[in-house]
Amino acid sequence: MNIQSYTNRSIICYDVLVNLNFGAKNMRKKDICIEIISILLVAKKPIIIEHIAGKIGVSNKTIINYMESDNFNTMLGHCKIVKKQNVGVVLEGTDLGKNSIKQKIDEFNHGNSSYVPQISLHERQAYILGILFRNRSTYTTQLFADELYVSKTTIVNDLINIEDWLVSHNLKLKKKQNQGLWISGNEKNCRKAMKELFFDRNIKIKLMKDTFDFEILDKIDYRINLNFFKRFIHFFPEINILHIQQILGAAEQKLGFYFTDECFASLILHITVSVIRMKNGKILGEIKNMETVCFTPEFFLAKDMVTALTSNYKILVPESEEISLCLQLLTSQRQVECNSTAYFNQIYQKYATLVKKLITNISNQLAIELIDDDRLLKGLALHLDVAIRRSKLGVNPENPMLDKIKVQFTSIYVSVLTCIRELEVDENITLNEDEVGYIVLHIGAAIERKKRKTKYNTFIICASGIGSSQLVASRLAREFEELNIIDVLPVFEINENLIKKVDIIISTLRLPFKDEKIIIINNWVDKFDILTIRNYIEKHPLSTGNKETFETKLYIEKDLIFFENKLIHKETLLKKYAAILEERGYVLSGYFESMLARECRASTSIGGKGVAIPHGQEDLIIKPGIMVIRTDKPCNWNEDYVDLIFILAIKFQDIKETRSFFKTFFKILDDDILLKNLRLLKSEADIEKVFKVSGDGSEAYGLVTADH
């Protein structure tokens, strides 16, 4: 993607851009201001604030706040409000001045007579949080109600939800009657919560044409996608994204490499949130044990960036903020394609052995060869360079795609999770589940590339006419990129040996052989023929993995299958069933503690599937075994809820023992119908049979059912 690809974006932006919070807020403020001024215009004598508040239906304090606002004073023009002690307020000015105000009100009412702000519950609560994160402690429940055109009771209910949301981020909502609302808590947690709010997909962005200069689009870096850009101007209208982009771009030039799209956007967001918080006097506390980073090129660049921010936004930036920015620069992913050969070679030489070992182990589990993918080797080396640095510096990445990754790439996630331990031991680090998720994306992309490169070796069988044969071959080549047409043969040349050498045989004649890979089509290759070939390809995916076969060992026996009918806590469950594994000679003492430590590093739950796969240290395993636990009530597992738990006592690096198991295990994890079947079965024997049937290479659908 390049900058030119964004040239015409302004054409479509009227359909997608808005600054809902702040644009609509100003409209609502003006609306209430007009109500107040309209009352004062017709008043023959001074009127008390309480009377105005009663007519509009808001509090006295709300009226005072609006009368002190810029919108209100702009509407007054050359007139003014005079406060008369113990009497009230009165609008003073010439007849010409008052007529001018009336004209403004008429114009406003004519253009907005049907205006009713429509925002969702999520947008309303996000608006409130946006104000509170800006430290606007003067905001009251009533003022929020007035601005959002809802009742005070609605805002009170919103605040209950907001309070719960803040608690989940280790923050608190503070209230003081007649003084306002504010957020209390660790500054690092505040900023993390602001970033999460920024990416909340429940907050829809609507159009507000007149609040935005569309020319800015052509100046935005190509790494800022349209969705991020829309959200940025929605949440941070007071910040010029081009200023932040310019500061970050200058840092990249000095560093000599470019950040990936995601990390570039993440750095933009980090800097913006930091600026907004610092403008309100909220700064990070001291960051301990960071002496080593103070001598890196990134630290000196961070100081230069801070100087530019200080100049642009008139803020004082303490050293803790400089170190925080330095850590972000140090731990952000670099692009593979845009970096110099010398830079990449240095990184690759450092991590080549580690990367190859990890890819080999994952390839063995997934039964697909990935070690020859040069792009994967490069990308994973660069990623691990940053991931290892992040772990050693105590910086945990945030992966907003993690839940989707677990569901969409379940098998790959499980494989990476079970193979990563060796890397962690070698480097003396701990990788959390967010980091595991990013590694999964590298592996997933490599598998997709592998699939695209794999083609079906094909013979086409036609009558002896050369012209018609080539027409058939040409048509099929255009329709199917997946076909590697080796040759077009006359019918008398085909034999059983040739049939064995290819993946598909497409013939315009009936052949004297019975084989499912033979597809009969018409000479003119009609739509039905194309559909027939397409269906065959979809039902017969080519194996991209190893051709080796091993004796099937599933290690799932009836004595390791359990039904848990009580609501049980995760730690209690692990302790209970680890003890059974130890008692039956599968593991040594300490396996429970090692499983718990694994969960602390990265959760083994796959929430979208309702499954967890806890496992512990391999050196504590005596003999391989898989424990299957089905709970009647979902168990809270690191904020996911699961009812199928597979405790794996497997030596993951033992290829012969594990490859066959994982082939079957992944098949079940990736198959929602099989998982549903497991949840319906009523006996240990039925569950065991599902694995046995799947392990034999047969379909398990319907063979074992709840009514069996």
Secondary structure as the mmCIF struct_conf table of DSSP 4:
data_model
#
loop_
_struct_conf.conf_type_id
_struct_conf.id
_struct_conf.beg_label_comp_id
_struct_conf.beg_label_asym_id
_struct_conf.beg_label_seq_id
_struct_conf.end_label_comp_id
_struct_conf.end_label_asym_id
_struct_conf.end_label_seq_id
HELX_RH_3T_P HELX_RH_3T_P1 ILE A 3 TYR A 6
TURN_TY1_P TURN_TY1_P1 THR A 7 ASN A 8
HELX_RH_AL_P HELX_RH_AL_P1 ARG A 9 CYS A 13
TURN_TY1_P TURN_TY1_P2 TYR A 14 VAL A 16
HELX_RH_AL_P HELX_RH_AL_P2 LEU A 20 VAL A 42
BEND BEND1 LYS A 44 LYS A 45
STRN STRN1 ILE A 47 ILE A 47
HELX_RH_AL_P HELX_RH_AL_P3 ILE A 49 ILE A 56
TURN_TY1_P TURN_TY1_P3 GLY A 57 GLY A 57
BEND BEND2 VAL A 58 VAL A 58
HELX_RH_AL_P HELX_RH_AL_P4 ASN A 60 MET A 67
TURN_TY1_P TURN_TY1_P4 GLU A 68 GLU A 68
BEND BEND3 SER A 69 SER A 69
HELX_RH_AL_P HELX_RH_AL_P5 ASP A 70 LEU A 76
TURN_TY1_P TURN_TY1_P5 GLY A 77 HIS A 78
STRN STRN2 LYS A 80 LYS A 84
TURN_TY1_P TURN_TY1_P6 GLN A 85 VAL A 87
STRN STRN3 GLY A 88 GLU A 92
HELX_RH_AL_P HELX_RH_AL_P6 ASP A 95 ASN A 112
TURN_TY1_P TURN_TY1_P7 SER A 113 SER A 114
HELX_RH_AL_P HELX_RH_AL_P7 LEU A 121 PHE A 133
TURN_TY1_P TURN_TY1_P8 ARG A 134 ASN A 135
TURN_TY1_P TURN_TY1_P9 SER A 137 THR A 138
HELX_RH_AL_P HELX_RH_AL_P8 THR A 141 LEU A 148
TURN_TY1_P TURN_TY1_P10 TYR A 149 TYR A 149
BEND BEND4 VAL A 150 VAL A 150
HELX_RH_AL_P HELX_RH_AL_P9 LYS A 152 SER A 168
TURN_TY1_P TURN_TY1_P11 HIS A 169 ASN A 170
STRN STRN4 LEU A 171 LYS A 176
TURN_TY1_P TURN_TY1_P12 GLN A 177 GLN A 179
STRN STRN5 GLY A 180 GLY A 185
HELX_RH_AL_P HELX_RH_AL_P10 GLU A 187 PHE A 198
TURN_TY1_P TURN_TY1_P13 PHE A 199 PHE A 199
TURN_TY1_P TURN_TY1_P14 ARG A 201 ASN A 202
BEND BEND5 ILE A 203 ILE A 203
HELX_RH_3T_P HELX_RH_3T_P2 LYS A 209 THR A 211
HELX_RH_3T_P HELX_RH_3T_P3 PHE A 214 LYS A 219
BEND BEND6 ILE A 220 ILE A 220
TURN_TY1_P TURN_TY1_P15 TYR A 222 ARG A 223
BEND BEND7 ILE A 224 ILE A 224
HELX_RH_AL_P HELX_RH_AL_P11 LEU A 226 PHE A 235
TURN_TY1_P TURN_TY1_P16 PRO A 237 GLU A 238
BEND BEND8 ILE A 239 ILE A 239
HELX_RH_AL_P HELX_RH_AL_P12 ILE A 241 LEU A 255
TURN_TY1_P TURN_TY1_P17 GLY A 256 GLY A 256
BEND BEND9 PHE A 257 PHE A 257
STRN STRN6 PHE A 259 PHE A 259
HELX_RH_AL_P HELX_RH_AL_P13 ASP A 261 LYS A 279
TURN_TY1_P TURN_TY1_P18 ASN A 280 GLY A 281
BEND BEND10 ASN A 289 ASN A 289
HELX_RH_3T_P HELX_RH_3T_P4 GLU A 291 PHE A 295
BEND BEND11 THR A 296 THR A 296
HELX_RH_AL_P HELX_RH_AL_P14 PRO A 297 TYR A 313
HELX_RH_AL_P HELX_RH_AL_P15 GLU A 319 LEU A 330
TURN_TY1_P TURN_TY1_P19 THR A 331 THR A 331
BEND BEND12 SER A 332 SER A 332
HELX_LH_PP_P HELX_LH_PP_P1 GLN A 333 GLN A 333
STRN STRN7 ARG A 334 ARG A 334
HELX_LH_PP_P HELX_LH_PP_P2 GLN A 335 GLN A 335
BEND BEND13 VAL A 336 VAL A 336
TURN_TY1_P TURN_TY1_P20 GLU A 337 CYS A 338
BEND BEND14 ASN A 339 ASN A 339
HELX_RH_AL_P HELX_RH_AL_P16 THR A 341 LEU A 366
TURN_TY1_P TURN_TY1_P21 ALA A 367 ALA A 367
TURN_TY1_P TURN_TY1_P22 ILE A 371 ASP A 372
HELX_RH_AL_P HELX_RH_AL_P17 ASP A 374 LEU A 393
TURN_TY1_P TURN_TY1_P23 GLY A 394 GLY A 394
HELX_LH_PP_P HELX_LH_PP_P3 VAL A 395 PRO A 397
TURN_TY1_P TURN_TY1_P24 PRO A 400 MET A 401
HELX_RH_AL_P HELX_RH_AL_P18 LEU A 402 GLN A 408
TURN_TY1_P TURN_TY1_P25 PHE A 409 PHE A 409
HELX_RH_AL_P HELX_RH_AL_P19 THR A 410 GLU A 427
TURN_TY1_P TURN_TY1_P26 ASN A 428 ASN A 428
HELX_RH_AL_P HELX_RH_AL_P20 GLU A 433 LYS A 453
STRN STRN8 TYR A 456 CYS A 462
BEND BEND15 SER A 464 SER A 464
HELX_RH_AL_P HELX_RH_AL_P21 ILE A 466 GLU A 479
TURN_TY1_P TURN_TY1_P27 GLU A 481 GLU A 482
STRN STRN9 LEU A 483 PRO A 490
HELX_RH_3T_P HELX_RH_3T_P5 VAL A 491 GLU A 493
HELX_RH_AL_P HELX_RH_AL_P22 GLU A 496 LYS A 501
BEND BEND16 ASP A 503 ASP A 503
STRN STRN10 ILE A 504 SER A 507
BEND BEND17 THR A 508 LEU A 509
BEND BEND18 PRO A 512 PRO A 512
TURN_TY1_P TURN_TY1_P28 GLU A 516 LYS A 517
STRN STRN11 ILE A 518 ILE A 520
TURN_TY1_P TURN_TY1_P29 ASN A 523 TRP A 524
HELX_RH_AL_P HELX_RH_AL_P23 LYS A 527 LYS A 539
BEND BEND19 HIS A 540 HIS A 540
HELX_LH_PP_P HELX_LH_PP_P4 PRO A 541 SER A 543
BEND BEND20 GLY A 545 GLY A 545
HELX_RH_3T_P HELX_RH_3T_P6 LYS A 558 LEU A 560
STRN STRN12 ILE A 561 GLU A 564
BEND BEND21 LYS A 566 LYS A 566
HELX_RH_AL_P HELX_RH_AL_P24 LYS A 570 GLU A 583
TURN_TY1_P TURN_TY1_P30 ARG A 584 GLY A 585
BEND BEND22 TYR A 586 TYR A 586
STRN STRN13 VAL A 587 VAL A 587
TURN_TY1_P TURN_TY1_P31 SER A 589 GLY A 590
HELX_RH_AL_P HELX_RH_AL_P25 TYR A 591 ARG A 601
BEND BEND23 ALA A 602 ALA A 602
STRN STRN14 SER A 605 ILE A 606
HELX_RH_3T_P HELX_RH_3T_P7 GLY A 607 LYS A 609
TURN_TY1_P TURN_TY1_P32 GLY A 610 GLY A 610
STRN STRN15 VAL A 611 ALA A 612
STRN STRN16 HIS A 615 HIS A 615
HELX_RH_3T_P HELX_RH_3T_P8 GLU A 618 LEU A 620
STRN STRN17 ILE A 621 ILE A 621
BEND BEND24 ILE A 622 LYS A 623
STRN STRN18 GLY A 625 TRP A 637
TURN_TY1_P TURN_TY1_P33 ASN A 638 GLU A 639
STRN STRN19 ASP A 640 ALA A 649
TURN_TY1_P TURN_TY1_P34 PHE A 652 GLN A 653
HELX_RH_AL_P HELX_RH_AL_P26 ILE A 655 LEU A 669
TURN_TY1_P TURN_TY1_P35 ASP A 670 ASP A 670
HELX_RH_AL_P HELX_RH_AL_P27 ASP A 672 LEU A 680
BEND BEND25 SER A 683 SER A 683
HELX_RH_AL_P HELX_RH_AL_P28 GLU A 684 GLY A 695
TURN_TY1_P TURN_TY1_P36 ASP A 696 GLY A 697
BEND BEND26 SER A 698 SER A 698
TURN_TY1_P TURN_TY1_P37 TYR A 701 LEU A 703
BEND BEND27 VAL A 704 VAL A 704
TURN_TY1_P TURN_TY1_P38 ALA A 706 ASP A 707
#
